[in-house]
Amino acid sequence: MLFRAWFYFRTGYSLYIAFPLGFISTVIVVYSLAIKPAIESGGAVGGYLQTLFPHLVNFVIIGAVVLTPIAVSLGLYHMKRTGAFEADASVSTEANPYIYKAVPGKEEQVFIPLWMLTAKAIARILDQQKNMTQQEKRQFEEAIEKAEKLMAGSPVGVKK
């Protein structure tokens, strides 16, 4: 319960509080420390910036229009072209307890029992027909034993 609340807190804070505040703060700081002093100093650059960004609202609108496609492109690049996302997904997968345990619900209550019954029936049929080698019989037994461990709530496999 405590860890679940901690997860919800971190998600809510980072996405819905810290991100918007950080974005707004960055916009205000950049406008106040870069754009506004350049406008006030005059000159060619100041005149151009005065035309483009006469007020903070104009800066926000133009910035959003320019930065949104850039941010989306960078996010797409991060997901598709860098090893960073692959590494993140790999670590998250390895840390996920349900990679090594049965997922509660339909997997635990329907799929694994059904697979076990199917495997046992196939093993029985092959054994009766004398079409199964000792190695295949051992593989069936090992797989069924692992499925039974999953059903009992124990993990299978080895965490990296």
Secondary structure as GFF3:
##gff-version 3
##sequence-region A 1 160
A	DSSP	alpha_helix	2	12	.	.	.	ID=ss1
A	DSSP	pi_helix	13	18	.	.	.	ID=ss2
A	DSSP	alpha_helix	19	30	.	.	.	ID=ss3
A	DSSP	pi_helix	31	35	.	.	.	ID=ss4
A	DSSP	alpha_helix	36	41	.	.	.	ID=ss5
A	DSSP	alpha_helix	43	52	.	.	.	ID=ss6
A	DSSP	alpha_helix	56	81	.	.	.	ID=ss7
A	DSSP	alpha_helix	83	95	.	.	.	ID=ss8
A	DSSP	three_ten_helix	97	99	.	.	.	ID=ss9
A	DSSP	alpha_helix	106	106	.	.	.	ID=ss10
A	DSSP	pi_helix	107	111	.	.	.	ID=ss11
A	DSSP	alpha_helix	112	128	.	.	.	ID=ss12
A	DSSP	alpha_helix	134	151	.	.	.	ID=ss13
###
